[in-house]
Amino acid sequence: MTPEKIKSWLYIAGVAGAVLFWCFTMYGLPPRVEKLEAAVKEHERKLTESGVKIDIILDDVKTIKGFIMQRHAGGE
């Protein structure tokens, strides 16, 4: 092969690679990003629910501790 043919084949391969890369990024990345965003939203929702449950449990523990402390202090 002559150097001119090699240059033309490299140019064609580069253009074809660029088109394939563009198609991959335009049609491949958005669905993956959307799936990751959905996973993050679900994780944040579960984290919020867990936080609310922890707050409820903590409030109950504080209430129980208050009752115990009142009974113990009143018994003296």
MMTF fields as JSON, N, C-alpha, C and O atoms, coordinates in Angstrom:
{
  "mmtfVersion": "1.0.0",
  "mmtfProducer": "UNKNOWN",
  "numBonds": 303,
  "numAtoms": 304,
  "numGroups": 76,
  "numChains": 1,
  "numModels": 1,
  "chainsPerModel": [1],
  "groupsPerChain": [76],
  "chainIdList": ["A"],
  "bondAtomList": [4, 2, 8, 6, 12, 10, 16, 14, 20, 18, 24, 22, 28, 26, 32, 30, 36, 34, 40, 38, 44, 42, 48, 46, 52, 50, 56, 54, 60, 58, 64, 62, 68, 66, 72, 70, 76, 74, 80, 78, 84, 82, 88, 86, 92, 90, 96, 94, 100, 98, 104, 102, 108, 106, 112, 110, 116, 114, 120, 118, 124, 122, 128, 126, 132, 130, 136, 134, 140, 138, 144, 142, 148, 146, 152, 150, 156, 154, 160, 158, 164, 162, 168, 166, 172, 170, 176, 174, 180, 178, 184, 182, 188, 186, 192, 190, 196, 194, 200, 198, 204, 202, 208, 206, 212, 210, 216, 214, 220, 218, 224, 222, 228, 226, 232, 230, 236, 234, 240, 238, 244, 242, 248, 246, 252, 250, 256, 254, 260, 258, 264, 262, 268, 266, 272, 270, 276, 274, 280, 278, 284, 282, 288, 286, 292, 290, 296, 294, 300, 298],
  "bondOrderList": [1, 1, 1, 1, 1, 1, 1, 1, 1, 1, 1, 1, 1, 1, 1, 1, 1, 1, 1, 1, 1, 1, 1, 1, 1, 1, 1, 1, 1, 1, 1, 1, 1, 1, 1, 1, 1, 1, 1, 1, 1, 1, 1, 1, 1, 1, 1, 1, 1, 1, 1, 1, 1, 1, 1, 1, 1, 1, 1, 1, 1, 1, 1, 1, 1, 1, 1, 1, 1, 1, 1, 1, 1, 1, 1],
  "groupList": [{"groupName": "MET", "atomNameList": ["N", "CA", "C", "O"], "elementList": ["N", "C", "C", "O"], "formalChargeList": [0, 0, 0, 0], "bondAtomList": [1, 0, 2, 1, 3, 2], "bondOrderList": [1, 1, 2], "singleLetterCode": "M", "chemCompType": "L-PEPTIDE LINKING"}, {"groupName": "THR", "atomNameList": ["N", "CA", "C", "O"], "elementList": ["N", "C", "C", "O"], "formalChargeList": [0, 0, 0, 0], "bondAtomList": [1, 0, 2, 1, 3, 2], "bondOrderList": [1, 1, 2], "singleLetterCode": "T", "chemCompType": "L-PEPTIDE LINKING"}, {"groupName": "PRO", "atomNameList": ["N", "CA", "C", "O"], "elementList": ["N", "C", "C", "O"], "formalChargeList": [0, 0, 0, 0], "bondAtomList": [1, 0, 2, 1, 3, 2], "bondOrderList": [1, 1, 2], "singleLetterCode": "P", "chemCompType": "L-PEPTIDE LINKING"}, {"groupName": "GLU", "atomNameList": ["N", "CA", "C", "O"], "elementList": ["N", "C", "C", "O"], "formalChargeList": [0, 0, 0, 0], "bondAtomList": [1, 0, 2, 1, 3, 2], "bondOrderList": [1, 1, 2], "singleLetterCode": "E", "chemCompType": "L-PEPTIDE LINKING"}, {"groupName": "LYS", "atomNameList": ["N", "CA", "C", "O"], "elementList": ["N", "C", "C", "O"], "formalChargeList": [0, 0, 0, 0], "bondAtomList": [1, 0, 2, 1, 3, 2], "bondOrderList": [1, 1, 2], "singleLetterCode": "K", "chemCompType": "L-PEPTIDE LINKING"}, {"groupName": "ILE", "atomNameList": ["N", "CA", "C", "O"], "elementList": ["N", "C", "C", "O"], "formalChargeList": [0, 0, 0, 0], "bondAtomList": [1, 0, 2, 1, 3, 2], "bondOrderList": [1, 1, 2], "singleLetterCode": "I", "chemCompType": "L-PEPTIDE LINKING"}, {"groupName": "SER", "atomNameList": ["N", "CA", "C", "O"], "elementList": ["N", "C", "C", "O"], "formalChargeList": [0, 0, 0, 0], "bondAtomList": [1, 0, 2, 1, 3, 2], "bondOrderList": [1, 1, 2], "singleLetterCode": "S", "chemCompType": "L-PEPTIDE LINKING"}, {"groupName": "TRP", "atomNameList": ["N", "CA", "C", "O"], "elementList": ["N", "C", "C", "O"], "formalChargeList": [0, 0, 0, 0], "bondAtomList": [1, 0, 2, 1, 3, 2], "bondOrderList": [1, 1, 2], "singleLetterCode": "W", "chemCompType": "L-PEPTIDE LINKING"}, {"groupName": "LEU", "atomNameList": ["N", "CA", "C", "O"], "elementList": ["N", "C", "C", "O"], "formalChargeList": [0, 0, 0, 0], "bondAtomList": [1, 0, 2, 1, 3, 2], "bondOrderList": [1, 1, 2], "singleLetterCode": "L", "chemCompType": "L-PEPTIDE LINKING"}, {"groupName": "TYR", "atomNameList": ["N", "CA", "C", "O"], "elementList": ["N", "C", "C", "O"], "formalChargeList": [0, 0, 0, 0], "bondAtomList": [1, 0, 2, 1, 3, 2], "bondOrderList": [1, 1, 2], "singleLetterCode": "Y", "chemCompType": "L-PEPTIDE LINKING"}, {"groupName": "ALA", "atomNameList": ["N", "CA", "C", "O"], "elementList": ["N", "C", "C", "O"], "formalChargeList": [0, 0, 0, 0], "bondAtomList": [1, 0, 2, 1, 3, 2], "bondOrderList": [1, 1, 2], "singleLetterCode": "A", "chemCompType": "L-PEPTIDE LINKING"}, {"groupName": "GLY", "atomNameList": ["N", "CA", "C", "O"], "elementList": ["N", "C", "C", "O"], "formalChargeList": [0, 0, 0, 0], "bondAtomList": [1, 0, 2, 1, 3, 2], "bondOrderList": [1, 1, 2], "singleLetterCode": "G", "chemCompType": "PEPTIDE LINKING"}, {"groupName": "VAL", "atomNameList": ["N", "CA", "C", "O"], "elementList": ["N", "C", "C", "O"], "formalChargeList": [0, 0, 0, 0], "bondAtomList": [1, 0, 2, 1, 3, 2], "bondOrderList": [1, 1, 2], "singleLetterCode": "V", "chemCompType": "L-PEPTIDE LINKING"}, {"groupName": "PHE", "atomNameList": ["N", "CA", "C", "O"], "elementList": ["N", "C", "C", "O"], "formalChargeList": [0, 0, 0, 0], "bondAtomList": [1, 0, 2, 1, 3, 2], "bondOrderList": [1, 1, 2], "singleLetterCode": "F", "chemCompType": "L-PEPTIDE LINKING"}, {"groupName": "CYS", "atomNameList": ["N", "CA", "C", "O"], "elementList": ["N", "C", "C", "O"], "formalChargeList": [0, 0, 0, 0], "bondAtomList": [1, 0, 2, 1, 3, 2], "bondOrderList": [1, 1, 2], "singleLetterCode": "C", "chemCompType": "L-PEPTIDE LINKING"}, {"groupName": "ARG", "atomNameList": ["N", "CA", "C", "O"], "elementList": ["N", "C", "C", "O"], "formalChargeList": [0, 0, 0, 0], "bondAtomList": [1, 0, 2, 1, 3, 2], "bondOrderList": [1, 1, 2], "singleLetterCode": "R", "chemCompType": "L-PEPTIDE LINKING"}, {"groupName": "HIS", "atomNameList": ["N", "CA", "C", "O"], "elementList": ["N", "C", "C", "O"], "formalChargeList": [0, 0, 0, 0], "bondAtomList": [1, 0, 2, 1, 3, 2], "bondOrderList": [1, 1, 2], "singleLetterCode": "H", "chemCompType": "L-PEPTIDE LINKING"}, {"groupName": "ASP", "atomNameList": ["N", "CA", "C", "O"], "elementList": ["N", "C", "C", "O"], "formalChargeList": [0, 0, 0, 0], "bondAtomList": [1, 0, 2, 1, 3, 2], "bondOrderList": [1, 1, 2], "singleLetterCode": "D", "chemCompType": "L-PEPTIDE LINKING"}, {"groupName": "GLN", "atomNameList": ["N", "CA", "C", "O"], "elementList": ["N", "C", "C", "O"], "formalChargeList": [0, 0, 0, 0], "bondAtomList": [1, 0, 2, 1, 3, 2], "bondOrderList": [1, 1, 2], "singleLetterCode": "Q", "chemCompType": "L-PEPTIDE LINKING"}],
  "groupTypeList": [0, 1, 2, 3, 4, 5, 4, 6, 7, 8, 9, 5, 10, 11, 12, 10, 11, 10, 12, 8, 13, 7, 14, 13, 1, 0, 9, 11, 8, 2, 2, 15, 12, 3, 4, 8, 3, 10, 10, 12, 4, 3, 16, 3, 15, 4, 8, 1, 3, 6, 11, 12, 4, 5, 17, 5, 5, 8, 17, 17, 12, 4, 1, 5, 4, 11, 13, 5, 0, 18, 15, 16, 10, 11, 11, 3],
  "groupIdList": [1, 2, 3, 4, 5, 6, 7, 8, 9, 10, 11, 12, 13, 14, 15, 16, 17, 18, 19, 20, 21, 22, 23, 24, 25, 26, 27, 28, 29, 30, 31, 32, 33, 34, 35, 36, 37, 38, 39, 40, 41, 42, 43, 44, 45, 46, 47, 48, 49, 50, 51, 52, 53, 54, 55, 56, 57, 58, 59, 60, 61, 62, 63, 64, 65, 66, 67, 68, 69, 70, 71, 72, 73, 74, 75, 76],
  "secStructList": [7, 7, 2, 2, 2, 2, 2, 2, 2, 2, 2, 2, 2, 2, 2, 2, 2, 2, 2, 2, 2, 2, 2, 2, 2, 2, 2, 2, 2, 2, 2, 2, 2, 2, 2, 2, 2, 2, 2, 2, 2, 2, 2, 2, 2, 2, 2, 2, 2, 2, 2, 2, 2, 2, 2, 2, 2, 2, 2, 2, 2, 2, 2, 2, 2, 2, 2, 2, 2, 2, 2, 2, 2, 2, 6, 7],
  "xCoordList": [0.849, 0.0, 0.888, 1.965, 0.398, 1.138, 0.775, -0.269, 1.623, 1.33, 0.02, -0.661, -0.338, -1.593, -2.794, -3.76, -2.724, -3.816, -3.916, -5.012, -2.772, -2.774, -3.412, -4.219, -3.047, -3.639, -5.15, -5.907, -5.582, -7.026, -7.764, -8.854, -7.193, -7.826, -7.864, -8.854, -6.794, -6.79, -7.827, -8.494, -7.957, -8.952, -10.358, -11.181, -10.629, -11.95, -12.215, -13.319, -11.208, -11.37, -11.611, -12.416, -10.932, -11.129, -12.526, -13.158, -13.013, -14.362, -15.397, -16.345, -15.211, -16.144, -16.114, -17.16, -14.928, -14.822, -15.494, -16.148, -15.336, -15.969, -17.49, -18.177, -18.018, -19.469, -19.977, -21.007, -19.274, -19.676, -19.616, -20.509, -18.57, -18.452, -19.578, -20.134, -19.92, -21.015, -22.328, -23.105, -22.57, -23.805, -23.836, -24.874, -22.708, -22.645, -22.95, -23.717, -22.357, -22.574, -23.974, -24.553, -24.529, -25.865, -26.95, -27.947, -26.762, -27.815, -27.473, -28.345, -26.226, -25.836, -25.766, -26.157, -25.275, -25.097, -26.393, -26.582, -27.293, -28.5, -29.296, -29.701, -29.545, -30.282, -29.525, -30.139, -28.203, -27.436, -27.469, -27.565, -27.391, -27.443, -28.814, -28.909, -29.865, -31.216, -31.372, -32.0, -30.804, -30.883, -30.136, -30.606, -28.972, -28.216, -28.944, -28.95, -29.561, -30.323, -31.508, -31.821, -32.168, -33.288, -32.801, -33.465, -31.646, -31.093, -30.743, -30.97, -30.193, -29.842, -31.099, -31.127, -32.15, -33.408, -33.996, -34.485, -33.952, -34.472, -33.654, -34.206, -32.34, -31.475, -31.779, -31.863, -31.945, -32.265, -33.624, -33.794, -34.591, -35.908, -35.789, -36.361, -35.044, -34.858, -34.107, -34.42, -33.125, -32.367, -33.255, -33.14, -34.148, -35.071, -36.024, -36.277, -36.556, -37.443, -36.708, -37.265, -35.459, -34.679, -34.447, -34.519, -34.167, -33.959, -35.186, -35.089, -36.357, -37.61, -37.834, -38.235, -37.578, -37.747, -36.786, -37.163, -35.566, -34.587, -35.03, -34.889, -35.567, -36.053, -37.205, -37.275, -38.107, -39.233, -38.726, -39.168, -37.803, -37.25, -36.509, -36.648, -35.725, -34.998, -35.949, -35.695, -37.034, -38.029, -38.644, -38.827, -38.964, -39.523, -38.528, -38.908, -37.255, -36.232, -36.096, -35.962, -36.133, -36.063, -37.262, -37.117, -38.444, -39.645, -39.52, -39.819, -39.085, -38.907, -37.86, -38.042, -36.772, -35.732, -36.293, -35.977, -37.119, -37.738, -38.596, -38.526, -39.427, -40.258, -39.405, -39.697, -38.356, -37.482, -36.81, -36.729, -36.334, -35.663, -36.641, -36.255, -37.885, -38.897, -39.201, -39.303, -39.345, -39.644, -38.479, -38.666, -37.27, -36.093, -35.918, -35.627, -36.094, -35.938, -37.07, -36.849, -38.279, -39.407, -39.317, -39.956, -38.536, -38.428, -37.502, -37.516, -36.723, -35.783, -36.421, -35.738],
  "yCoordList": [-1.187, 0.0, 1.242, 1.284, 2.202, 3.458, 4.314, 4.111, 5.249, 6.122, 6.899, 7.181, 7.248, 7.972, 7.091, 7.555, 5.813, 4.902, 4.669, 4.589, 4.564, 4.379, 5.584, 5.433, 6.79, 8.009, 8.034, 8.4, 7.646, 7.68, 6.648, 6.933, 5.456, 4.443, 4.884, 4.659, 5.508, 6.019, 7.114, 7.195, 7.961, 9.035, 8.436, 8.851, 7.468, 6.819, 6.108, 6.191, 5.412, 4.726, 5.735, 5.474, 6.867, 7.897, 8.482, 8.681, 8.761, 9.309, 8.281, 8.619, 7.029, 5.982, 5.799, 5.622, 5.842, 5.731, 6.892, 6.705, 8.09, 9.261, 9.149, 9.489, 8.68, 8.515, 7.454, 7.648, 6.351, 5.298, 5.799, 5.513, 6.539, 7.087, 8.068, 8.073, 8.898, 9.859, 9.114, 9.471, 8.078, 7.297, 6.638, 6.617, 6.108, 5.463, 6.453, 6.146, 7.641, 8.611, 9.19, 9.476, 9.369, 9.956, 8.958, 9.333, 7.7, 6.713, 5.732, 4.993, 5.712, 4.771, 5.39, 4.76, 6.61, 7.218, 7.683, 7.403, 8.372, 8.857, 7.781, 8.014, 6.614, 5.596, 5.132, 4.881, 5.02, 4.6, 5.668, 5.357, 6.919, 8.015, 8.042, 8.248, 7.837, 7.826, 6.677, 6.847, 5.512, 4.385, 4.7, 4.377, 5.329, 5.682, 6.738, 6.671, 7.72, 8.739, 8.118, 8.512, 7.154, 6.476, 5.694, 5.672, 5.059, 4.313, 5.248, 4.914, 6.412, 7.38, 7.9, 8.039, 8.19, 8.663, 7.617, 7.953, 6.353, 5.265, 5.159, 4.976, 5.275, 5.219, 6.382, 6.188, 7.578, 8.739, 8.567, 8.963, 7.978, 7.741, 6.774, 7.005, 5.689, 4.716, 5.337, 5.065, 6.164, 6.823, 7.755, 7.823, 8.481, 9.378, 8.583, 8.961, 7.475, 6.632, 6.097, 6.068, 5.673, 5.161, 6.261, 6.017, 7.473, 8.59, 8.892, 9.179, 8.829, 9.072, 7.978, 8.259, 6.745, 5.635, 5.774, 5.519, 6.171, 6.354, 7.473, 7.365, 8.551, 9.653, 9.213, 9.605, 8.401, 7.902, 7.021, 7.153, 6.128, 5.235, 6.05, 5.787, 7.036, 7.867, 8.616, 8.726, 9.129, 9.826, 8.879, 9.25, 7.654, 6.669, 6.315, 6.183, 6.159, 5.838, 6.968, 6.725, 8.199, 9.342, 9.366, 9.671, 9.049, 9.014, 7.93, 8.169, 6.755, 5.65, 6.021, 5.756, 6.632, 7.051, 8.068, 8.02, 8.976, 9.959, 9.293, 9.658, 8.299, 7.577, 6.848, 6.878, 6.198, 5.461, 6.416, 6.137, 7.53, 8.498, 9.071, 9.306, 9.298, 9.824, 8.783, 9.121, 7.54, 6.485, 6.281, 6.086, 6.327, 6.121, 7.297, 7.101, 8.496, 9.67, 9.739, 10.18, 9.306, 9.351, 8.277, 8.409, 7.215, 6.142, 6.462, 5.745, 7.482, 7.801, 8.446, 8.764],
  "zCoordList": [0.0, 0.0, 0.0, 0.595, -0.669, -0.736, 0.476, 1.096, 0.803, 1.95, 1.783, 2.769, 0.535, 0.32, 0.668, 1.274, 0.277, 0.594, 2.107, 2.662, 2.753, 4.203, 4.877, 5.795, 4.418, 4.98, 4.76, 5.659, 3.565, 3.294, 4.145, 4.64, 4.324, 5.171, 6.635, 7.331, 7.092, 8.463, 8.639, 9.671, 7.616, 7.683, 7.737, 8.554, 6.874, 6.849, 8.175, 8.713, 8.704, 9.981, 11.109, 12.003, 11.079, 12.089, 12.041, 13.079, 10.831, 10.683, 11.138, 11.847, 10.73, 11.137, 12.654, 13.278, 13.244, 14.691, 15.399, 16.426, 14.855, 15.451, 15.387, 16.351, 14.266, 14.124, 15.097, 15.742, 15.207, 16.145, 17.59, 18.388, 17.918, 19.268, 19.553, 20.652, 18.574, 18.743, 18.972, 19.857, 18.169, 18.338, 19.717, 20.379, 20.139, 21.454, 22.56, 23.472, 22.491, 23.558, 23.512, 24.561, 22.338, 22.245, 22.634, 23.25, 22.28, 22.518, 23.63, 24.088, 24.071, 25.101, 26.483, 27.465, 26.569, 27.874, 28.531, 29.714, 27.84, 28.535, 29.26, 30.398, 28.666, 29.429, 30.681, 31.718, 30.588, 31.757, 32.83, 34.017, 32.426, 33.397, 34.072, 35.282, 33.295, 33.868, 34.867, 35.911, 34.553, 35.483, 36.773, 37.863, 36.646, 37.847, 38.667, 39.896, 37.996, 38.72, 39.448, 40.572, 38.82, 39.472, 40.693, 41.73, 40.564, 41.696, 42.845, 44.008, 42.529, 43.573, 44.253, 45.475, 43.471, 44.055, 44.992, 46.071, 44.587, 45.429, 46.713, 47.798, 46.58, 47.759, 48.699, 49.912, 48.16, 48.997, 49.679, 50.833, 48.969, 49.56, 50.729, 51.795, 50.527, 51.612, 52.781, 53.941, 52.479, 53.535, 54.338, 55.561, 53.655, 54.347, 55.23, 56.374, 54.695, 55.504, 56.725, 57.823, 56.54, 57.665, 58.693, 59.897, 58.216, 59.128, 59.953, 61.146, 59.312, 60.039, 61.073, 62.203, 60.693, 61.64, 62.813, 63.957, 62.543, 63.616, 64.544, 65.762, 63.973, 64.812, 65.708, 66.873, 65.167, 65.967, 67.104, 68.245, 66.787, 67.811, 68.875, 70.07, 68.439, 69.392, 70.313, 71.512, 69.765, 70.586, 71.609, 72.769, 71.183, 72.115, 73.212, 74.376, 72.85, 73.839, 74.854, 76.053, 74.365, 75.286, 76.223, 77.407, 75.707, 76.546, 77.612, 78.783, 77.212, 78.169, 79.216, 80.404, 78.775, 79.711, 80.712, 81.9, 80.222, 81.111, 82.16, 83.334, 81.758, 82.721, 83.749, 84.945, 83.281, 84.202, 85.175, 86.371, 84.667, 85.536, 86.565, 87.71, 86.182, 87.127, 88.196, 89.375, 87.804, 88.776, 89.725, 90.926, 89.173, 90.013, 90.979, 92.159, 90.476, 91.337, 92.372, 93.499, 91.993, 92.913, 93.994, 95.037, 93.769, 94.72, 95.884, 96.885, 95.787, 96.863, 98.043, 99.016]
}
